[in-house]
Amino acid sequence: MTNANTQPERANTRGVAAKILATWLERDEFPDRALDTVTTDRAFVQELVFGVVRQRRALEWVFHKLAQREPGRPLFALTLVGLYQLLWLDDVAPFAAVHETVEAAKELAGTRAANFLNAVLRRAQRETAALANELKKLPPALRLSHPDVLFERWTQHYGKEKACAICKWDNQPAETVLRLNIGTPEQFSAALTQAGIAAQPLAALGHNFFVLPRGVRVTDVPGYREGWFAVQDPATSLAVDLLAPQPGENILDACAAPGGKALDIAARLQGNGCVVAMERHADRMARLRENVERAGGGLIRVVQGDAAAPEPARQALLAAGHGELFDGLLLDVPCSNTGVLRRRPDARWRFSAARLGKLTAAQLRILHGASALVRPGGRFVYSTCSIEPEENEQLIKRWLADHYEFRFIRQRLVLPGAEGTDGAFAALIERAAALEP
């Protein structure tokens, strides 16, 4: 029988992380989606999951130095969790790392598996200094846990020193950054202080942001329900800066979820104008609506539509009461995410030439379709969170060669870490006021 006073058994956090990682290793599913279901010790589980994903290549090298055979996925994932704690997490005591991870192995796979894991981790604990020294001597891509294809591309485009710097930046845990929608930085700082939250001001790319301390939930921050702020990496402001929305304008954010940039645009309209936040994917609409409604986005209309298909998009816009062409368009297209590998660490392992080709084909389709929604004399910003030339300046050049009514104005590329932010690209394109005869 269950005693009414009995507390529910607490799940082993190492085991929870290992299950998420085993599924990722086997099915290549996005680990962040599985993390959304974790309610206990979520910050630590996320640190373990994202840390192992980031350091996967280096961790696998360490594993094969210590063991002759690779076990099944769940035990292999749990071994990587243990090795990550011993070699990369300074704030976890080695005894706790070994003990708790071995206990998780007993629960997941039994005593025999736990004995195997215990032997590997005990050896890693004894040889930590030697393993760390060997890691330092490895080629940069392996030592910094990135695919060779990415490191070689970045070395070719930006030089070896910058390629190494990008990899090091990618391996840092990403902060939670807030951009104000309402009020002044001074007012928000006072509210944070009153709530006992020591958020740090961050000046980046000409704007003021706040970095939350680790372990603080966004929903616990003053002003969350009132929409005082949006969670938004500073690099995303680059595209809105280039678009430069003005009061009275009608602006389309064509790939809008989760809504941070649409809110940024609305704030710059100063209460006069309209923003249409359009999103193709139905499963992202709820979050987009929630963020807009929570922030009191009275200037923003949320519409489901596909930017790559101009006629269906026009019908969706008409149904929402917006029939005219737009003064400005923000086109933040799906991309390889190579500028945001701190936040999307799994994306580095999905990168390939074949996938890059599929992405650029999709980006061109979206460019062709969405640009038709810009009025003569209007402009649009094409942006990505990629640092690959094929998705950025090369793609814009290809597209403009077939669209003479548009002209390039300027562009900006920010490399990961170069300005204390993740990477981003944005290009401003203007449509002619009238076609020349």
VEXDREN-2710 file (C-alpha; in Angstrom, 1 decimal):
% VEXDREN-2710
k/r/px/py/pz
1/MET/0.0/0.0/0.0
2/THR/1.0/3.6/-0.5
3/ASN/1.4/5.7/2.6
4/ALA/-0.3/9.1/2.2
5/ASN/2.9/10.7/3.6
6/THR/5.2/9.0/1.2
7/GLN/7.1/11.4/-1.1
8/PRO/7.2/10.5/-4.8
9/GLU/10.6/9.0/-5.8
10/ARG/12.8/11.6/-7.4
11/ALA/14.1/10.7/-10.8
12/ASN/17.9/10.4/-11.2
13/THR/18.8/13.5/-13.2
14/ARG/21.7/11.7/-15.0
15/GLY/19.3/9.0/-16.1
16/VAL/16.8/11.6/-17.4
17/ALA/19.5/13.3/-19.4
18/ALA/20.8/10.0/-20.7
19/LYS/17.3/8.9/-22.0
20/ILE/17.0/12.2/-23.9
21/LEU/20.5/11.8/-25.4
22/ALA/19.9/8.1/-26.3
23/THR/16.8/9.1/-28.3
24/TRP/18.8/11.9/-30.0
25/LEU/21.7/9.6/-30.9
26/GLU/19.3/7.0/-32.3
27/ARG/16.7/9.1/-34.0
28/ASP/18.4/12.5/-34.4
29/GLU/15.4/14.2/-32.8
30/PHE/15.7/17.7/-31.4
31/PRO/16.9/17.4/-27.8
32/ASP/15.4/20.7/-26.8
33/ARG/11.9/19.4/-27.4
34/ALA/12.4/16.6/-25.0
35/LEU/13.8/19.0/-22.4
36/ASP/10.4/20.8/-22.5
37/THR/8.9/17.9/-20.6
38/VAL/11.5/17.9/-17.8
39/THR/10.1/19.6/-14.6
40/THR/12.7/18.6/-11.9
41/ASP/16.2/19.9/-11.9
42/ARG/15.6/21.1/-15.4
43/ALA/18.6/23.5/-15.5
44/PHE/21.0/20.7/-14.5
45/VAL/19.5/18.2/-17.0
46/GLN/19.7/20.8/-19.7
47/GLU/23.4/21.4/-18.9
48/LEU/24.1/17.7/-19.2
49/VAL/22.2/17.2/-22.4
50/PHE/23.5/20.3/-24.2
51/GLY/27.0/19.8/-22.8
52/VAL/27.2/16.2/-24.2
53/VAL/25.7/17.3/-27.5
54/ARG/28.3/20.1/-27.8
55/GLN/31.3/18.0/-26.8
56/ARG/30.1/14.8/-28.5
57/ARG/33.1/14.4/-30.8
58/ALA/35.7/15.0/-28.0
59/LEU/33.7/12.8/-25.6
60/GLU/33.6/9.9/-28.1
61/TRP/37.4/10.2/-28.5
62/VAL/37.8/10.0/-24.7
63/PHE/35.4/7.0/-24.5
64/HIS/37.4/5.0/-27.1
65/LYS/40.6/5.8/-25.2
66/LEU/39.1/4.1/-22.1
67/ALA/36.9/1.3/-23.4
68/GLN/37.3/-1.3/-26.1
69/ARG/33.7/-1.7/-27.1
70/GLU/30.7/0.6/-27.4
71/PRO/27.6/-0.5/-25.4
72/GLY/24.0/0.0/-26.4
73/ARG/22.6/3.5/-26.8
74/PRO/21.2/4.1/-23.3
75/LEU/24.4/3.0/-21.5
76/PHE/26.6/4.7/-24.1
77/ALA/24.6/8.0/-23.5
78/LEU/25.0/7.6/-19.8
79/THR/28.7/7.0/-20.1
80/LEU/29.0/10.2/-22.1
81/VAL/27.0/12.0/-19.3
82/GLY/29.5/10.7/-16.7
83/LEU/32.6/11.7/-18.8
84/TYR/31.2/15.1/-19.4
85/GLN/30.8/15.7/-15.7
86/LEU/34.4/14.5/-14.9
87/LEU/36.2/16.4/-17.7
88/TRP/34.1/19.5/-18.4
89/LEU/32.0/20.4/-15.3
90/ASP/34.1/22.0/-12.6
91/ASP/31.2/22.5/-10.2
92/VAL/30.3/18.8/-9.9
93/ALA/32.4/16.8/-7.4
94/PRO/34.0/13.7/-9.1
95/PHE/32.6/11.4/-6.4
96/ALA/29.1/12.6/-7.0
97/ALA/29.5/12.4/-10.8
98/VAL/30.6/8.8/-10.6
99/HIS/28.2/7.6/-7.9
100/GLU/25.0/9.2/-9.3
101/THR/25.8/8.2/-12.8
102/VAL/26.5/4.6/-11.8
103/GLU/23.2/4.6/-9.8
104/ALA/21.4/5.7/-12.9
105/ALA/22.9/2.8/-14.8
106/LYS/21.6/0.3/-12.3
107/GLU/18.1/1.7/-12.8
108/LEU/18.4/1.9/-16.6
109/ALA/20.3/-1.2/-17.5
110/GLY/21.1/-3.4/-14.4
111/THR/24.1/-4.3/-12.3
112/ARG/26.3/-5.6/-15.1
113/ALA/25.9/-2.4/-17.1
114/ALA/26.6/-0.4/-13.9
115/ASN/29.8/-2.3/-13.4
116/PHE/31.0/-1.5/-16.9
117/LEU/30.2/2.2/-16.5
118/ASN/31.8/2.3/-13.0
119/ALA/35.1/0.9/-14.5
120/VAL/35.1/3.4/-17.3
121/LEU/34.4/6.4/-15.1
122/ARG/36.8/5.3/-12.4
123/ARG/39.6/5.1/-14.9
124/ALA/38.6/8.5/-16.4
125/GLN/38.8/9.9/-12.8
126/ARG/42.3/8.6/-12.3
127/GLU/43.5/9.8/-15.7
128/THR/41.7/13.1/-15.9
129/ALA/44.9/15.2/-16.1
130/ALA/46.5/12.9/-18.7
131/LEU/43.3/12.9/-20.8
132/ALA/43.1/16.7/-20.6
133/ASN/46.7/17.1/-21.8
134/GLU/46.1/14.7/-24.7
135/LEU/42.9/16.6/-25.7
136/LYS/44.9/19.8/-26.0
137/LYS/47.2/18.2/-28.6
138/LEU/44.4/17.0/-30.9
139/PRO/43.5/18.8/-34.2
140/PRO/41.3/21.8/-33.5
141/ALA/38.1/20.4/-35.0
142/LEU/38.3/17.3/-32.8
143/ARG/39.5/19.1/-29.7
144/LEU/36.8/21.7/-30.1
145/SER/34.2/19.1/-31.0
146/HIS/33.0/20.3/-34.4
147/PRO/32.7/18.5/-37.7
148/ASP/35.7/18.8/-40.0
149/VAL/33.5/20.1/-42.8
150/LEU/32.5/23.2/-40.7
151/PHE/35.9/23.9/-39.3
152/GLU/37.5/23.6/-42.8
153/ARG/34.8/25.9/-44.3
154/TRP/35.3/28.6/-41.6
155/THR/39.1/28.4/-41.9
156/GLN/38.7/28.9/-45.7
157/HIS/36.3/31.9/-45.3
158/TYR/37.5/33.5/-42.1
159/GLY/41.0/32.1/-41.3
160/LYS/42.1/29.5/-38.7
161/GLU/42.2/31.9/-35.8
162/LYS/38.6/33.0/-36.3
163/ALA/37.5/29.5/-36.9
164/CYS/38.9/28.4/-33.6
165/ALA/37.3/31.4/-31.9
166/ILE/33.9/30.5/-33.3
167/CYS/34.2/26.9/-32.1
168/LYS/35.2/28.0/-28.6
169/TRP/32.2/30.4/-28.6
170/ASP/29.9/27.6/-29.7
171/ASN/30.9/25.5/-26.8
172/GLN/29.9/28.0/-24.2
173/PRO/26.5/27.6/-22.5
174/ALA/24.1/30.2/-24.0
175/GLU/22.6/32.8/-21.6
176/THR/18.9/33.7/-21.5
177/VAL/18.8/37.3/-22.8
178/LEU/15.8/39.7/-22.4
179/ARG/14.9/42.7/-24.6
180/LEU/12.5/45.2/-23.2
181/ASN/9.2/45.8/-24.9
182/ILE/7.8/48.2/-22.3
183/GLY/9.4/50.7/-19.9
184/THR/13.0/51.9/-19.4
185/PRO/16.1/49.9/-18.5
186/GLU/16.1/51.8/-15.2
187/GLN/12.6/50.8/-14.3
188/PHE/13.2/47.2/-15.2
189/SER/16.5/47.1/-13.2
190/ALA/14.6/48.4/-10.2
191/ALA/11.9/45.7/-10.5
192/LEU/14.6/43.0/-10.9
193/THR/16.4/44.2/-7.8
194/GLN/13.1/44.3/-5.8
195/ALA/12.5/40.7/-6.9
196/GLY/16.0/39.6/-5.8
197/ILE/17.1/38.8/-9.4
198/ALA/20.7/39.9/-10.2
199/ALA/20.3/40.2/-14.0
200/GLN/23.2/41.8/-15.7
201/PRO/22.7/44.7/-18.2
202/LEU/24.2/43.9/-21.7
203/ALA/24.9/46.5/-24.3
204/ALA/25.2/44.8/-27.7
205/LEU/24.9/46.0/-31.2
206/GLY/23.7/49.4/-30.0
207/HIS/20.8/48.1/-27.8
208/ASN/20.2/47.4/-24.1
209/PHE/19.5/43.8/-23.0
210/PHE/19.5/41.9/-19.7
211/VAL/21.1/38.6/-19.1
212/LEU/19.3/36.4/-16.6
213/PRO/21.3/34.5/-13.9
214/ARG/21.4/30.7/-14.4
215/GLY/18.5/28.9/-12.8
216/VAL/16.0/31.8/-13.0
217/ARG/12.9/30.9/-14.9
218/VAL/11.7/33.4/-17.4
219/THR/8.2/33.1/-16.0
220/ASP/9.4/34.2/-12.6
221/VAL/10.8/37.5/-13.9
222/PRO/8.9/40.7/-13.0
223/GLY/6.7/41.8/-15.9
224/TYR/6.5/38.4/-17.7
225/ARG/2.7/38.2/-17.7
226/GLU/2.5/41.9/-18.5
227/GLY/4.8/41.5/-21.6
228/TRP/7.5/43.9/-20.4
229/PHE/10.1/41.9/-22.3
230/ALA/10.8/39.2/-24.9
231/VAL/13.5/36.5/-24.8
232/GLN/15.7/37.4/-27.7
233/ASP/19.3/37.1/-28.6
234/PRO/20.9/40.5/-29.3
235/ALA/22.1/39.3/-32.8
236/THR/18.5/39.2/-34.0
237/SER/18.2/43.0/-33.6
238/LEU/20.6/43.3/-36.6
239/ALA/17.8/42.6/-39.1
240/VAL/15.3/44.9/-37.5
241/ASP/18.0/47.7/-37.4
242/LEU/18.6/47.3/-41.1
243/LEU/14.8/47.3/-41.9
244/ALA/14.5/50.5/-39.7
245/PRO/10.7/50.5/-39.3
246/GLN/9.1/54.0/-39.2
247/PRO/5.9/55.1/-37.5
248/GLY/2.9/54.8/-39.8
249/GLU/4.3/51.9/-41.9
250/ASN/2.8/48.5/-42.6
251/ILE/5.4/45.8/-42.0
252/LEU/5.3/42.1/-42.7
253/ASP/7.3/39.7/-40.6
254/ALA/7.0/36.7/-42.9
255/CYS/8.6/33.9/-40.8
256/ALA/7.6/35.3/-37.4
257/ALA/7.6/32.6/-34.7
258/PRO/8.2/32.9/-31.9
259/GLY/7.5/36.6/-32.3
260/GLY/10.4/38.5/-30.7
261/LYS/11.3/40.4/-33.9
262/ALA/7.7/41.3/-34.6
263/LEU/7.5/42.8/-31.1
264/ASP/10.7/44.7/-31.7
265/ILE/9.3/46.1/-35.0
266/ALA/6.0/47.1/-33.2
267/ALA/7.9/48.9/-30.5
268/ARG/9.7/51.0/-33.2
269/LEU/6.4/52.0/-34.8
270/GLN/5.6/54.0/-31.6
271/GLY/1.9/53.1/-31.6
272/ASN/1.3/54.1/-35.3
273/GLY/1.3/51.5/-38.0
274/CYS/0.7/47.8/-38.4
275/VAL/2.8/44.6/-38.1
276/VAL/1.6/41.4/-39.6
277/ALA/3.3/38.4/-38.0
278/MET/3.0/35.5/-40.5
279/GLU/4.0/31.9/-39.8
280/ARG/3.8/28.8/-41.9
281/HIS/3.9/26.1/-39.3
282/ALA/0.7/25.4/-37.4
283/ASP/2.7/23.9/-34.4
284/ARG/4.4/27.3/-33.9
285/MET/1.3/29.4/-34.1
286/ALA/0.2/28.9/-30.5
287/ARG/3.5/30.2/-29.1
288/LEU/3.5/33.1/-31.5
289/ARG/0.0/34.1/-30.5
290/GLU/0.8/33.7/-26.8
291/ASN/3.9/35.9/-27.0
292/VAL/2.1/38.6/-28.9
293/GLU/-0.9/38.6/-26.7
294/ARG/1.2/38.6/-23.5
295/ALA/3.1/41.6/-24.7
296/GLY/-0.1/43.5/-25.6
297/GLY/0.9/43.7/-29.2
298/GLY/-2.0/45.8/-30.3
299/LEU/-0.3/46.7/-33.6
300/ILE/0.4/43.1/-34.5
301/ARG/-1.9/40.8/-36.4
302/VAL/-1.0/37.1/-36.4
303/VAL/-1.7/35.2/-39.6
304/GLN/-0.9/31.6/-40.7
305/GLY/0.6/31.6/-44.2
306/ASP/3.5/30.5/-46.4
307/ALA/5.9/33.2/-47.5
308/ALA/7.1/31.0/-50.3
309/ALA/3.6/30.9/-51.9
310/PRO/2.6/34.5/-52.6
311/GLU/-1.0/33.9/-53.8
312/PRO/-2.1/31.7/-50.9
313/ALA/-0.3/34.2/-48.6
314/ARG/-2.2/37.1/-50.1
315/GLN/-5.5/35.2/-49.5
316/ALA/-4.5/34.6/-45.9
317/LEU/-3.6/38.2/-45.5
318/LEU/-6.9/39.3/-47.1
319/ALA/-8.8/37.1/-44.8
320/ALA/-7.1/38.8/-41.9
321/GLY/-8.1/42.2/-43.3
322/HIS/-4.8/43.2/-44.8
323/GLY/-5.0/43.5/-48.6
324/GLU/-2.3/46.1/-49.5
325/LEU/1.3/45.5/-50.2
326/PHE/3.8/46.2/-47.5
327/ASP/6.2/49.1/-46.9
328/GLY/8.7/46.8/-45.3
329/LEU/9.3/43.0/-45.1
330/LEU/11.4/41.1/-42.7
331/LEU/12.4/37.7/-44.1
332/ASP/14.2/35.7/-41.4
333/VAL/14.4/32.4/-43.3
334/PRO/15.1/28.8/-42.1
335/CYS/18.8/28.1/-42.3
336/SER/21.6/25.9/-41.2
337/ASN/21.9/27.7/-37.8
338/THR/25.7/27.8/-37.9
339/GLY/25.7/31.2/-36.3
340/VAL/23.8/30.0/-33.2
341/LEU/25.4/26.7/-32.4
342/ARG/25.6/27.7/-28.7
343/ARG/21.8/27.6/-28.6
344/ARG/21.3/24.9/-31.2
345/PRO/24.3/22.6/-30.5
346/ASP/22.8/19.6/-32.3
347/ALA/22.8/21.6/-35.6
348/ARG/26.5/21.2/-36.0
349/TRP/26.1/17.4/-36.4
350/ARG/23.4/17.8/-39.1
351/PHE/25.4/20.0/-41.3
352/SER/26.3/18.6/-44.8
353/ALA/26.7/19.9/-48.3
354/ALA/23.5/18.1/-49.3
355/ARG/21.5/19.7/-46.6
356/LEU/23.0/23.1/-47.4
357/GLY/21.9/22.6/-51.0
358/LYS/18.3/21.9/-49.9
359/LEU/18.3/24.9/-47.6
360/THR/19.5/27.3/-50.2
361/ALA/16.8/26.0/-52.7
362/ALA/14.1/26.6/-50.0
363/GLN/15.5/30.1/-49.2
364/LEU/15.4/31.1/-52.9
365/ARG/11.7/29.9/-53.1
366/ILE/10.9/32.0/-50.0
367/LEU/12.7/35.0/-51.4
368/HIS/10.9/34.8/-54.7
369/GLY/7.5/34.4/-53.1
370/ALA/7.7/36.9/-50.2
371/SER/9.3/39.7/-52.3
372/ALA/6.1/40.0/-54.3
373/LEU/4.4/41.3/-51.2
374/VAL/6.6/44.4/-51.0
375/ARG/5.2/47.6/-52.6
376/PRO/7.1/49.5/-55.3
377/GLY/9.5/51.8/-53.4
378/GLY/9.4/49.5/-50.4
379/ARG/12.2/47.4/-49.0
380/PHE/12.9/44.1/-47.3
381/VAL/15.6/42.6/-45.2
382/TYR/16.7/39.0/-45.8
383/SER/18.3/37.5/-42.7
384/THR/19.7/34.2/-41.4
385/CYS/21.4/32.9/-38.3
386/SER/23.9/31.3/-40.6
387/ILE/27.5/32.3/-41.3
388/GLU/27.7/30.3/-44.6
389/PRO/28.2/32.5/-47.7
390/GLU/26.0/30.2/-49.8
391/GLU/23.0/31.1/-47.6
392/ASN/23.9/34.8/-47.3
393/GLU/25.7/37.1/-49.7
394/GLN/26.1/34.5/-52.5
395/LEU/22.4/33.7/-52.4
396/ILE/21.4/37.4/-52.5
397/LYS/23.6/37.9/-55.5
398/ARG/22.1/34.9/-57.3
399/TRP/18.6/36.1/-56.6
400/LEU/19.2/39.7/-57.6
401/ALA/20.6/38.6/-61.0
402/ASP/17.0/37.5/-61.9
403/HIS/15.1/40.3/-60.2
404/TYR/16.0/43.6/-61.8
405/GLU/13.3/45.6/-60.0
406/PHE/15.2/45.1/-56.8
407/ARG/18.6/46.6/-55.8
408/PHE/21.0/45.8/-53.1
409/ILE/21.5/48.5/-50.5
410/ARG/23.8/47.1/-47.8
411/GLN/24.5/44.0/-45.6
412/ARG/26.1/43.1/-42.4
413/LEU/27.6/39.8/-41.0
414/VAL/28.3/39.2/-37.4
415/LEU/30.5/36.2/-36.5
416/PRO/29.7/34.2/-33.4
417/GLY/31.4/35.8/-30.4
418/ALA/32.8/38.7/-32.3
419/GLU/30.6/41.3/-30.6
420/GLY/29.6/39.3/-27.6
421/THR/26.5/37.9/-29.4
422/ASP/25.7/34.9/-31.6
423/GLY/26.2/35.1/-35.4
424/ALA/23.8/36.6/-37.8
425/PHE/23.5/37.9/-41.4
426/ALA/21.2/40.6/-42.8
427/ALA/20.9/42.3/-46.2
428/LEU/18.7/45.3/-47.1
429/ILE/17.1/45.1/-50.5
430/GLU/15.0/47.9/-52.1
431/ARG/12.3/47.6/-54.7
432/ALA/12.2/50.2/-57.4
433/ALA/9.4/52.8/-57.2
434/ALA/8.4/52.0/-60.8
435/LEU/9.8/49.8/-63.5
436/GLU/11.9/51.6/-66.0
437/PRO/10.5/51.4/-69.6
END
